[in-house]
Amino acid sequence: MRSLAIIPARGGSKRIPRKNIKDFLGKPIIAYTIEAALNSGLFEEVTVSTDDSEIAEVSQGYGAVVPFLRSTEASDDFATTAQVLEEVLGKYAEEGKHFDCACCLYPTAPFVTAKVLREAFTKLTEGGFDTVFPVLRYSYPIWRSLKVEGGRALMNWPEHLNSRSQDLPASFHDAGQFYWLWVDRFHESGRLFTGNSGVVELSDLEAQDIDTETDWRLAELKYKLLHGIG
């Protein structure tokens, strides 16, 4: 079975400039994703899709390949991850290289590990799923969440005003780290999340959205705590 790791890392980043190669505890943040993919032993190639020559150079320095630069169409603010994957898989197909599975790994996911990549791969290949991705559990039941209208707090689901937390179903959200997928099914659906997607659950310490400088500092603190770094 042939598998390809695809790391989408375009150069433009407005909220955190040069985000994909910004230093995270001593090395470019993209290096963590590349190293996790390489250490998993699951991939024929670990490729970075970028429109930026500096990102390409950094990525190659950590063992990834950059066989081509991303097109302009797949590099603007409106390009979807699915479009990027289709472009990469199409370029490889033009060279006669075809893959059974692919894994889209985000470049700002320093918590991803070879172990969880292998766990998710096993779920994909043995569980009958179209795709598999990591999730986090909401710490508070969303069924008792509030909205604010006209300055007043109102329940989104008033019927759960007096429901006990332990009686409500758990809810989850995408951890934003990676997606394993079957290439043929992805070509058919064009989607990373289908009605037949499986998950691996992470703990709160194993993930962090990084959209602001505050998020970045929180991620570094979490990483230090998780890995026992003083």
C-alpha positions in Angstrom: 0.0 0.0 0.0 1.5 3.3 -1.1 0.9 6.4 1.0 1.8 10.1 0.5 2.1 12.8 3.1 1.0 16.2 1.9 1.8 19.3 4.0 0.1 22.5 2.6 2.2 25.5 3.6 1.7 28.6 1.5 3.7 31.8 2.1 0.9 34.2 2.9 -0.1 34.5 6.6 -1.7 37.8 7.7 -2.3 37.2 11.5 1.1 35.7 12.2 3.7 36.7 9.6 5.7 33.8 8.1 3.7 31.5 10.4 4.7 28.2 8.8 8.4 28.7 9.4 8.3 30.8 12.5 10.5 29.6 15.4 8.7 27.3 17.8 10.8 26.4 20.8 14.0 26.3 18.8 13.1 25.2 15.3 10.6 26.2 12.5 7.2 25.0 13.4 6.8 23.1 10.1 9.7 20.9 11.2 7.6 19.2 13.8 5.0 18.1 11.3 7.7 16.9 8.8 9.6 14.9 11.5 6.4 13.3 12.8 5.5 12.2 9.2 9.0 10.9 8.5 9.3 9.1 11.9 5.9 7.3 11.4 7.5 5.2 8.6 4.1 5.2 6.8 4.9 7.3 3.7 6.6 6.8 0.4 7.2 10.6 0.3 6.6 13.5 2.6 5.9 16.4 0.3 5.3 20.1 1.1 3.0 22.1 -1.2 4.1 25.7 -1.1 4.3 28.8 -3.3 7.2 30.1 -1.2 10.9 29.4 -2.0 12.0 30.0 1.6 9.4 27.6 3.0 10.5 25.1 0.3 14.2 25.4 1.4 13.4 25.0 5.1 11.2 22.0 4.5 13.8 20.3 2.4 16.3 20.9 5.1 14.2 18.8 7.5 13.8 16.0 5.0 10.6 16.8 3.1 10.5 17.0 -0.7 9.2 19.9 -2.8 8.9 18.5 -6.3 7.1 21.6 -7.6 5.8 25.0 -6.4 2.1 25.5 -5.8 0.1 27.2 -8.5 -1.3 30.7 -8.1 -4.8 29.4 -8.2 -4.2 27.1 -5.2 -2.3 29.8 -3.3 -4.9 32.6 -2.8 -7.0 33.3 0.3 -9.9 31.4 -1.1 -8.2 28.1 -2.1 -9.4 25.2 -0.1 -7.3 22.4 1.3 -9.1 20.0 -1.0 -8.0 22.0 -4.0 -4.4 21.9 -2.8 -4.6 18.1 -2.4 -6.1 17.6 -5.8 -3.3 19.6 -7.4 -0.6 17.7 -5.6 -2.1 14.3 -6.4 -2.7 15.4 -10.0 1.0 16.4 -10.4 2.2 13.1 -9.0 -0.2 11.2 -11.3 1.2 13.1 -14.3 4.6 11.6 -13.4 3.1 8.2 -13.2 3.1 8.1 -9.4 -0.2 6.9 -7.8 -1.0 6.4 -4.2 -3.7 4.4 -2.3 -3.8 6.7 0.7 -2.7 10.2 1.5 -2.5 12.2 4.7 -2.9 16.0 4.7 -0.8 17.3 7.6 -1.0 20.9 8.6 2.3 22.8 9.0 1.4 24.5 12.3 0.6 21.3 14.3 3.6 20.7 16.6 1.7 18.3 18.7 1.2 15.7 16.0 3.2 12.5 16.6 4.2 9.5 14.7 2.2 7.4 17.1 -1.1 9.1 16.5 -0.5 9.1 12.8 -0.1 5.3 12.9 -3.2 4.9 15.1 -5.3 6.9 12.6 -3.8 5.0 9.7 -4.9 1.7 11.4 -8.4 3.1 11.8 -8.5 4.1 8.2 -7.3 0.8 6.8 -9.2 -1.5 9.3 -12.3 0.5 10.1 -13.8 0.9 6.7 -13.8 4.7 6.9 -13.4 7.2 4.0 -11.2 9.5 6.1 -9.9 9.7 9.7 -8.9 12.8 11.7 -8.1 13.7 15.3 -10.7 15.4 17.5 -11.0 17.2 20.9 -13.8 16.8 23.3 -15.6 20.1 24.4 -15.0 20.6 28.0 -18.4 22.0 28.6 -21.7 20.5 27.1 -22.5 22.6 24.1 -26.2 21.6 24.7 -26.2 24.2 27.5 -24.4 26.9 25.5 -25.6 30.5 25.4 -26.2 33.1 22.7 -26.4 36.8 23.3 -29.2 38.8 21.6 -29.9 42.4 22.4 -27.6 42.2 25.3 -29.5 39.3 26.8 -28.2 35.8 27.4 -30.4 33.1 25.9 -29.9 29.4 25.7 -29.3 27.8 22.3 -31.2 24.8 23.5 -33.6 25.9 26.2 -34.9 22.4 26.6 -31.6 21.5 28.4 -31.8 24.3 31.0 -32.1 21.8 33.8 -30.3 18.9 32.2 -27.4 17.4 34.1 -24.1 17.6 32.3 -23.5 13.9 32.7 -26.8 13.1 31.0 -25.9 15.0 27.8 -24.0 13.4 24.9 -20.3 14.4 24.5 -19.4 16.7 21.7 -16.2 17.0 19.7 -14.5 19.4 17.3 -11.8 18.9 14.7 -8.3 19.2 16.2 -6.9 20.8 13.0 -3.8 18.6 12.7 -4.3 16.1 9.9 -6.6 14.0 7.7 -6.0 10.5 6.5 -7.9 9.6 3.3 -8.3 7.0 0.6 -7.2 8.7 -2.6 -9.9 7.2 -4.9 -12.7 8.1 -2.5 -11.4 11.6 -2.1 -11.4 12.1 -5.8 -15.0 11.0 -5.9 -16.2 13.2 -3.0 -13.7 16.0 -3.0 -14.2 16.1 0.8 -12.1 15.6 3.9 -15.1 15.1 6.1 -17.7 12.7 4.8 -20.7 10.8 6.3 -18.2 8.0 6.9 -15.3 9.6 8.7 -13.6 8.1 11.7 -11.7 9.9 14.5 -9.0 9.5 17.1 -9.6 11.5 20.3 -6.8 13.7 21.7 -6.4 15.2 25.1 -6.5 19.0 25.7 -2.7 19.0 26.0 -2.2 17.4 22.6 -3.6 20.2 20.4 -3.9 23.9 20.2 -5.3 26.2 17.5 -2.7 28.7 16.5 -4.3 31.8 14.9 -2.9 34.6 17.1 0.3 35.4 19.0 -1.5 34.5 22.2 -2.4 31.1 20.7 1.3 30.6 19.8 2.5 31.3 23.4 -0.2 28.9 24.8 1.0 26.2 22.3 4.5 26.6 23.5 3.5 26.4 27.2 1.4 23.3 26.4 4.2 21.7 24.5 6.6 22.3 27.4 4.2 20.8 29.9 3.5 17.8 27.7 7.1 17.0 27.2 8.4 18.0 30.6 10.5 20.9 29.3 11.5 23.4 32.1 
